[in-house]
Amino acid sequence: MLLGYNTNGLAFHRWQDGLELLAEVGYQAVAITVDQHCLNPFSANFASELAEMRQTLKRLRLRSVIETGARFLLDPRQKHEPTLISSTAEGRSRRVEFLCRCVDIAHELNSDAVSFWSGVSKTGTLVRPEFGSGKSDSPTETAAQWLLDGCRRVTDYAEACGVQLAFEPEPGMLVETLEQYGRLAEQVGSPRFGLTIDIGHVQCVEEGSIADQLRRWAKPLCNVHIEDMRRGVHEHLRFGDGEIDFPPVMAALREIGYTGCVNVELSRHSHMASEMLRESFEFLSRL
């Protein structure tokens, strides 16, 4: 496995400088969050920036994953909107189009995967979404069908491009648990529809040990986020500030033969990014 860092934790750096810092510290991977300041596919200079990114990754020998969780890229007024479960067909189509553009980026950069999530249900978090049930008599079941339809569209595009997808269960979103991902993946029905596991999210919402969850979901796993966290509180914390026992986590990743990226995600620590880069690398590399 390769240690990496998410560019959403480098919000106050030029991405070019951020990647140089990563390589300088010793990271071998980067999670590239497509955003206003980094590979914005809607900007006039996107093509030249993409070429520069490709050259920089090659020069610094960094593997990459494409992340799609920019807060205000698609709507300057609403965080993370629109999503695959937004109430308007136009909004949902805009998210699908954006995800397909990210698939194109991943193809050009030879990235390991494109990671994405469901979005927040405006009718409340669905505890047990019945994907593919054919029911549409409740707002939550309608949202589940919208999500399934959107995932199938993006997966079809990713299959045509030869790009891997990695769906991330996210606390507070329509799909927040690994079980919910499993039911969704069964309905999507494609090996291209893989899994992102965020170690902190497992601590936050899942039952049982993180190591056991990694073993159970080893087959579809193709992307890992890592940070510290407390049970029941979705707050990304620097290592040592939460409750996670990390040696068994890293041992489980080795045990299942995981060889992908393990990317630190500390988006709210960008104001101290240079310190966090080194501190996180030193903590994880010891394990």
Contacts in CASP RR format, 6 or more apart in sequence:
PFRMAT RR
TARGET T0000
AUTHOR 0000-0000-0000
METHOD contacts of the structure
MODEL  1
MLLGYNTNGLAFHRWQDGLELLAEVGYQAVAITVDQHCLNPFSANFASEL
AEMRQTLKRLRLRSVIETGARFLLDPRQKHEPTLISSTAEGRSRRVEFLC
RCVDIAHELNSDAVSFWSGVSKTGTLVRPEFGSGKSDSPTETAAQWLLDG
CRRVTDYAEACGVQLAFEPEPGMLVETLEQYGRLAEQVGSPRFGLTIDIG
HVQCVEEGSIADQLRRWAKPLCNVHIEDMRRGVHEHLRFGDGEIDFPPVM
AALREIGYTGCVNVELSRHSHMASEMLRESFEFLSRL
1 224 0 8 1.000
1 253 0 8 1.000
1 254 0 8 1.000
1 258 0 8 1.000
1 259 0 8 1.000
1 260 0 8 1.000
1 261 0 8 1.000
1 262 0 8 1.000
2 27 0 8 1.000
2 28 0 8 1.000
2 29 0 8 1.000
2 63 0 8 1.000
2 259 0 8 1.000
2 260 0 8 1.000
2 261 0 8 1.000
2 262 0 8 1.000
3 26 0 8 1.000
3 27 0 8 1.000
3 28 0 8 1.000
3 29 0 8 1.000
3 262 0 8 1.000
3 263 0 8 1.000
3 264 0 8 1.000
3 281 0 8 1.000
3 284 0 8 1.000
3 285 0 8 1.000
4 22 0 8 1.000
4 27 0 8 1.000
4 28 0 8 1.000
4 29 0 8 1.000
4 30 0 8 1.000
4 31 0 8 1.000
4 261 0 8 1.000
4 262 0 8 1.000
4 263 0 8 1.000
4 264 0 8 1.000
5 22 0 8 1.000
5 27 0 8 1.000
5 29 0 8 1.000
5 30 0 8 1.000
5 31 0 8 1.000
5 263 0 8 1.000
5 264 0 8 1.000
5 277 0 8 1.000
5 280 0 8 1.000
6 30 0 8 1.000
6 31 0 8 1.000
6 33 0 8 1.000
6 67 0 8 1.000
6 225 0 8 1.000
6 263 0 8 1.000
6 264 0 8 1.000
6 265 0 8 1.000
6 266 0 8 1.000
6 267 0 8 1.000
7 15 0 8 1.000
7 18 0 8 1.000
7 30 0 8 1.000
7 31 0 8 1.000
7 32 0 8 1.000
7 33 0 8 1.000
7 35 0 8 1.000
7 38 0 8 1.000
7 67 0 8 1.000
8 31 0 8 1.000
8 33 0 8 1.000
8 35 0 8 1.000
8 67 0 8 1.000
8 69 0 8 1.000
8 70 0 8 1.000
8 265 0 8 1.000
8 267 0 8 1.000
8 270 0 8 1.000
9 265 0 8 1.000
9 266 0 8 1.000
9 267 0 8 1.000
9 268 0 8 1.000
9 269 0 8 1.000
9 270 0 8 1.000
9 273 0 8 1.000
9 276 0 8 1.000
10 18 0 8 1.000
10 21 0 8 1.000
10 270 0 8 1.000
10 273 0 8 1.000
11 37 0 8 1.000
11 267 0 8 1.000
11 270 0 8 1.000
11 273 0 8 1.000
12 270 0 8 1.000
12 271 0 8 1.000
12 273 0 8 1.000
13 21 0 8 1.000
13 270 0 8 1.000
13 273 0 8 1.000
14 37 0 8 1.000
15 32 0 8 1.000
15 37 0 8 1.000
15 38 0 8 1.000
15 39 0 8 1.000
15 53 0 8 1.000
16 52 0 8 1.000
16 56 0 8 1.000
18 273 0 8 1.000
19 30 0 8 1.000
19 56 0 8 1.000
19 57 0 8 1.000
19 60 0 8 1.000
19 62 0 8 1.000
20 60 0 8 1.000
21 273 0 8 1.000
21 274 0 8 1.000
21 277 0 8 1.000
22 30 0 8 1.000
22 60 0 8 1.000
22 62 0 8 1.000
22 277 0 8 1.000
23 60 0 8 1.000
23 61 0 8 1.000
23 62 0 8 1.000
25 277 0 8 1.000
25 278 0 8 1.000
25 281 0 8 1.000
26 281 0 8 1.000
27 62 0 8 1.000
27 277 0 8 1.000
27 281 0 8 1.000
28 61 0 8 1.000
28 62 0 8 1.000
28 63 0 8 1.000
29 62 0 8 1.000
29 63 0 8 1.000
29 64 0 8 1.000
29 65 0 8 1.000
29 260 0 8 1.000
29 261 0 8 1.000
29 262 0 8 1.000
29 263 0 8 1.000
30 57 0 8 1.000
30 62 0 8 1.000
30 63 0 8 1.000
30 64 0 8 1.000
30 65 0 8 1.000
30 263 0 8 1.000
31 64 0 8 1.000
31 65 0 8 1.000
31 66 0 8 1.000
31 67 0 8 1.000
31 115 0 8 1.000
31 225 0 8 1.000
31 261 0 8 1.000
31 263 0 8 1.000
31 265 0 8 1.000
32 38 0 8 1.000
32 39 0 8 1.000
32 53 0 8 1.000
32 64 0 8 1.000
32 65 0 8 1.000
32 66 0 8 1.000
32 67 0 8 1.000
32 105 0 8 1.000
32 109 0 8 1.000
32 111 0 8 1.000
33 67 0 8 1.000
33 68 0 8 1.000
33 69 0 8 1.000
33 70 0 8 1.000
34 40 0 8 1.000
34 41 0 8 1.000
34 66 0 8 1.000
34 67 0 8 1.000
34 68 0 8 1.000
34 70 0 8 1.000
34 73 0 8 1.000
34 102 0 8 1.000
34 105 0 8 1.000
35 70 0 8 1.000
35 73 0 8 1.000
36 70 0 8 1.000
36 72 0 8 1.000
36 73 0 8 1.000
39 46 0 8 1.000
39 49 0 8 1.000
39 50 0 8 1.000
39 53 0 8 1.000
39 105 0 8 1.000
40 46 0 8 1.000
40 49 0 8 1.000
40 73 0 8 1.000
41 98 0 8 1.000
41 101 0 8 1.000
41 102 0 8 1.000
41 104 0 8 1.000
41 105 0 8 1.000
43 49 0 8 1.000
50 105 0 8 1.000
50 108 0 8 1.000
50 109 0 8 1.000
53 109 0 8 1.000
54 108 0 8 1.000
54 109 0 8 1.000
56 62 0 8 1.000
57 63 0 8 1.000
57 64 0 8 1.000
57 109 0 8 1.000
63 111 0 8 1.000
63 112 0 8 1.000
63 260 0 8 1.000
63 261 0 8 1.000
64 109 0 8 1.000
64 110 0 8 1.000
64 111 0 8 1.000
64 112 0 8 1.000
64 261 0 8 1.000
65 111 0 8 1.000
65 112 0 8 1.000
65 113 0 8 1.000
65 114 0 8 1.000
65 115 0 8 1.000
65 166 0 8 1.000
65 223 0 8 1.000
65 261 0 8 1.000
65 263 0 8 1.000
66 102 0 8 1.000
66 105 0 8 1.000
66 106 0 8 1.000
66 109 0 8 1.000
66 111 0 8 1.000
66 113 0 8 1.000
66 114 0 8 1.000
66 115 0 8 1.000
67 115 0 8 1.000
68 98 0 8 1.000
68 99 0 8 1.000
68 102 0 8 1.000
68 114 0 8 1.000
68 115 0 8 1.000
68 116 0 8 1.000
68 117 0 8 1.000
69 80 0 8 1.000
69 116 0 8 1.000
69 117 0 8 1.000
71 79 0 8 1.000
71 80 0 8 1.000
72 78 0 8 1.000
72 79 0 8 1.000
73 98 0 8 1.000
74 81 0 8 1.000
74 82 0 8 1.000
74 94 0 8 1.000
74 95 0 8 1.000
74 98 0 8 1.000
75 81 0 8 1.000
75 82 0 8 1.000
80 119 0 8 1.000
80 120 0 8 1.000
82 88 0 8 1.000
82 90 0 8 1.000
82 91 0 8 1.000
82 92 0 8 1.000
82 94 0 8 1.000
82 95 0 8 1.000
83 92 0 8 1.000
83 95 0 8 1.000
83 118 0 8 1.000
83 119 0 8 1.000
83 120 0 8 1.000
84 92 0 8 1.000
84 95 0 8 1.000
84 96 0 8 1.000
84 118 0 8 1.000
84 119 0 8 1.000
84 146 0 8 1.000
84 147 0 8 1.000
84 150 0 8 1.000
84 151 0 8 1.000
85 92 0 8 1.000
85 118 0 8 1.000
85 119 0 8 1.000
85 120 0 8 1.000
85 121 0 8 1.000
85 143 0 8 1.000
85 146 0 8 1.000
85 147 0 8 1.000
85 174 0 8 1.000
86 92 0 8 1.000
86 95 0 8 1.000
87 122 0 8 1.000
92 146 0 8 1.000
92 150 0 8 1.000
96 150 0 8 1.000
96 153 0 8 1.000
96 154 0 8 1.000
99 114 0 8 1.000
99 116 0 8 1.000
99 154 0 8 1.000
100 154 0 8 1.000
100 157 0 8 1.000
102 114 0 8 1.000
102 116 0 8 1.000
103 114 0 8 1.000
103 154 0 8 1.000
103 157 0 8 1.000
103 158 0 8 1.000
103 161 0 8 1.000
103 163 0 8 1.000
103 165 0 8 1.000
104 161 0 8 1.000
105 111 0 8 1.000
105 114 0 8 1.000
106 113 0 8 1.000
106 114 0 8 1.000
106 161 0 8 1.000
106 163 0 8 1.000
106 164 0 8 1.000
107 161 0 8 1.000
107 162 0 8 1.000
107 163 0 8 1.000
111 163 0 8 1.000
112 164 0 8 1.000
112 222 0 8 1.000
112 223 0 8 1.000
112 260 0 8 1.000
112 261 0 8 1.000
113 163 0 8 1.000
113 164 0 8 1.000
113 165 0 8 1.000
113 166 0 8 1.000
113 194 0 8 1.000
113 196 0 8 1.000
113 222 0 8 1.000
113 223 0 8 1.000
114 158 0 8 1.000
114 163 0 8 1.000
114 164 0 8 1.000
114 165 0 8 1.000
114 166 0 8 1.000
115 165 0 8 1.000
115 166 0 8 1.000
115 167 0 8 1.000
115 168 0 8 1.000
115 196 0 8 1.000
115 223 0 8 1.000
116 154 0 8 1.000
116 165 0 8 1.000
116 166 0 8 1.000
116 167 0 8 1.000
116 168 0 8 1.000
117 167 0 8 1.000
117 168 0 8 1.000
117 169 0 8 1.000
117 170 0 8 1.000
117 173 0 8 1.000
117 175 0 8 1.000
118 147 0 8 1.000
118 167 0 8 1.000
118 170 0 8 1.000
118 173 0 8 1.000
118 174 0 8 1.000
118 175 0 8 1.000
119 170 0 8 1.000
119 173 0 8 1.000
119 174 0 8 1.000
120 172 0 8 1.000
120 173 0 8 1.000
120 174 0 8 1.000
121 139 0 8 1.000
121 140 0 8 1.000
121 143 0 8 1.000
121 173 0 8 1.000
121 174 0 8 1.000
123 139 0 8 1.000
123 140 0 8 1.000
123 143 0 8 1.000
124 140 0 8 1.000
125 172 0 8 1.000
125 173 0 8 1.000
125 174 0 8 1.000
125 176 0 8 1.000
126 140 0 8 1.000
126 143 0 8 1.000
126 144 0 8 1.000
126 174 0 8 1.000
126 175 0 8 1.000
126 180 0 8 1.000
128 180 0 8 1.000
129 140 0 8 1.000
129 141 0 8 1.000
129 143 0 8 1.000
129 144 0 8 1.000
129 147 0 8 1.000
129 174 0 8 1.000
129 175 0 8 1.000
129 180 0 8 1.000
129 183 0 8 1.000
129 184 0 8 1.000
130 141 0 8 1.000
130 144 0 8 1.000
130 183 0 8 1.000
131 144 0 8 1.000
131 145 0 8 1.000
131 147 0 8 1.000
131 148 0 8 1.000
131 183 0 8 1.000
131 184 0 8 1.000
131 186 0 8 1.000
131 187 0 8 1.000
132 144 0 8 1.000
132 145 0 8 1.000
132 148 0 8 1.000
132 187 0 8 1.000
133 141 0 8 1.000
133 144 0 8 1.000
134 141 0 8 1.000
134 145 0 8 1.000
135 141 0 8 1.000
136 142 0 8 1.000
136 145 0 8 1.000
140 174 0 8 1.000
143 174 0 8 1.000
144 174 0 8 1.000
147 174 0 8 1.000
147 175 0 8 1.000
147 184 0 8 1.000
148 184 0 8 1.000
148 187 0 8 1.000
148 188 0 8 1.000
151 167 0 8 1.000
151 184 0 8 1.000
151 188 0 8 1.000
151 193 0 8 1.000
152 188 0 8 1.000
154 165 0 8 1.000
155 165 0 8 1.000
155 188 0 8 1.000
155 190 0 8 1.000
155 192 0 8 1.000
155 193 0 8 1.000
158 164 0 8 1.000
158 165 0 8 1.000
158 192 0 8 1.000
159 190 0 8 1.000
159 192 0 8 1.000
162 192 0 8 1.000
163 192 0 8 1.000
164 192 0 8 1.000
164 194 0 8 1.000
164 222 0 8 1.000
165 192 0 8 1.000
165 193 0 8 1.000
165 194 0 8 1.000
166 194 0 8 1.000
166 195 0 8 1.000
166 196 0 8 1.000
166 222 0 8 1.000
166 223 0 8 1.000
167 175 0 8 1.000
167 181 0 8 1.000
167 184 0 8 1.000
167 185 0 8 1.000
167 193 0 8 1.000
167 194 0 8 1.000
167 195 0 8 1.000
167 196 0 8 1.000
168 195 0 8 1.000
168 196 0 8 1.000
168 197 0 8 1.000
168 198 0 8 1.000
168 201 0 8 1.000
168 223 0 8 1.000
168 225 0 8 1.000
169 175 0 8 1.000
169 176 0 8 1.000
169 177 0 8 1.000
169 178 0 8 1.000
169 180 0 8 1.000
169 181 0 8 1.000
169 198 0 8 1.000
169 201 0 8 1.000
169 205 0 8 1.000
170 176 0 8 1.000
170 198 0 8 1.000
170 201 0 8 1.000
171 201 0 8 1.000
171 204 0 8 1.000
171 205 0 8 1.000
171 232 0 8 1.000
171 234 0 8 1.000
172 234 0 8 1.000
174 180 0 8 1.000
175 181 0 8 1.000
175 184 0 8 1.000
176 201 0 8 1.000
176 205 0 8 1.000
177 205 0 8 1.000
177 206 0 8 1.000
178 195 0 8 1.000
178 197 0 8 1.000
178 202 0 8 1.000
178 206 0 8 1.000
178 213 0 8 1.000
178 216 0 8 1.000
178 217 0 8 1.000
181 195 0 8 1.000
185 193 0 8 1.000
185 194 0 8 1.000
185 195 0 8 1.000
185 220 0 8 1.000
191 220 0 8 1.000
193 220 0 8 1.000
194 220 0 8 1.000
194 221 0 8 1.000
194 222 0 8 1.000
195 217 0 8 1.000
195 220 0 8 1.000
195 221 0 8 1.000
195 222 0 8 1.000
195 223 0 8 1.000
196 222 0 8 1.000
196 223 0 8 1.000
196 224 0 8 1.000
196 225 0 8 1.000
197 213 0 8 1.000
197 214 0 8 1.000
197 217 0 8 1.000
197 221 0 8 1.000
197 223 0 8 1.000
197 224 0 8 1.000
197 225 0 8 1.000
198 224 0 8 1.000
198 225 0 8 1.000
198 226 0 8 1.000
198 227 0 8 1.000
198 265 0 8 1.000
199 210 0 8 1.000
199 224 0 8 1.000
199 225 0 8 1.000
199 226 0 8 1.000
199 227 0 8 1.000
199 229 0 8 1.000
199 244 0 8 1.000
199 249 0 8 1.000
200 210 0 8 1.000
200 225 0 8 1.000
200 226 0 8 1.000
200 227 0 8 1.000
200 228 0 8 1.000
200 229 0 8 1.000
200 236 0 8 1.000
200 244 0 8 1.000
201 225 0 8 1.000
201 229 0 8 1.000
201 234 0 8 1.000
202 210 0 8 1.000
202 213 0 8 1.000
203 210 0 8 1.000
203 229 0 8 1.000
203 230 0 8 1.000
203 231 0 8 1.000
203 243 0 8 1.000
203 244 0 8 1.000
204 229 0 8 1.000
204 230 0 8 1.000
204 231 0 8 1.000
204 232 0 8 1.000
204 233 0 8 1.000
204 234 0 8 1.000
205 232 0 8 1.000
206 213 0 8 1.000
209 248 0 8 1.000
210 244 0 8 1.000
210 248 0 8 1.000
210 249 0 8 1.000
210 252 0 8 1.000
211 248 0 8 1.000
211 249 0 8 1.000
211 251 0 8 1.000
211 252 0 8 1.000
212 252 0 8 1.000
214 221 0 8 1.000
214 249 0 8 1.000
214 252 0 8 1.000
214 253 0 8 1.000
214 256 0 8 1.000
214 258 0 8 1.000
215 252 0 8 1.000
215 255 0 8 1.000
215 256 0 8 1.000
218 256 0 8 1.000
218 257 0 8 1.000
218 258 0 8 1.000
221 256 0 8 1.000
221 258 0 8 1.000
222 260 0 8 1.000
223 260 0 8 1.000
223 261 0 8 1.000
223 263 0 8 1.000
224 253 0 8 1.000
224 258 0 8 1.000
224 260 0 8 1.000
224 261 0 8 1.000
224 262 0 8 1.000
224 263 0 8 1.000
225 263 0 8 1.000
225 264 0 8 1.000
225 265 0 8 1.000
226 249 0 8 1.000
226 262 0 8 1.000
226 263 0 8 1.000
226 264 0 8 1.000
226 265 0 8 1.000
226 284 0 8 1.000
227 236 0 8 1.000
227 237 0 8 1.000
227 238 0 8 1.000
227 239 0 8 1.000
227 264 0 8 1.000
227 265 0 8 1.000
227 266 0 8 1.000
228 236 0 8 1.000
228 237 0 8 1.000
228 238 0 8 1.000
228 239 0 8 1.000
228 240 0 8 1.000
228 241 0 8 1.000
228 242 0 8 1.000
228 243 0 8 1.000
228 244 0 8 1.000
229 235 0 8 1.000
229 236 0 8 1.000
229 237 0 8 1.000
229 242 0 8 1.000
229 243 0 8 1.000
229 244 0 8 1.000
230 237 0 8 1.000
230 242 0 8 1.000
230 243 0 8 1.000
231 243 0 8 1.000
236 265 0 8 1.000
236 266 0 8 1.000
236 267 0 8 1.000
236 268 0 8 1.000
236 269 0 8 1.000
238 266 0 8 1.000
238 269 0 8 1.000
238 276 0 8 1.000
238 279 0 8 1.000
238 280 0 8 1.000
239 246 0 8 1.000
239 279 0 8 1.000
239 280 0 8 1.000
239 283 0 8 1.000
239 284 0 8 1.000
240 283 0 8 1.000
246 283 0 8 1.000
246 284 0 8 1.000
246 287 0 8 1.000
247 287 0 8 1.000
250 284 0 8 1.000
250 287 0 8 1.000
253 262 0 8 1.000
262 284 0 8 1.000
264 276 0 8 1.000
264 280 0 8 1.000
264 284 0 8 1.000
266 276 0 8 1.000
266 280 0 8 1.000
269 276 0 8 1.000
END
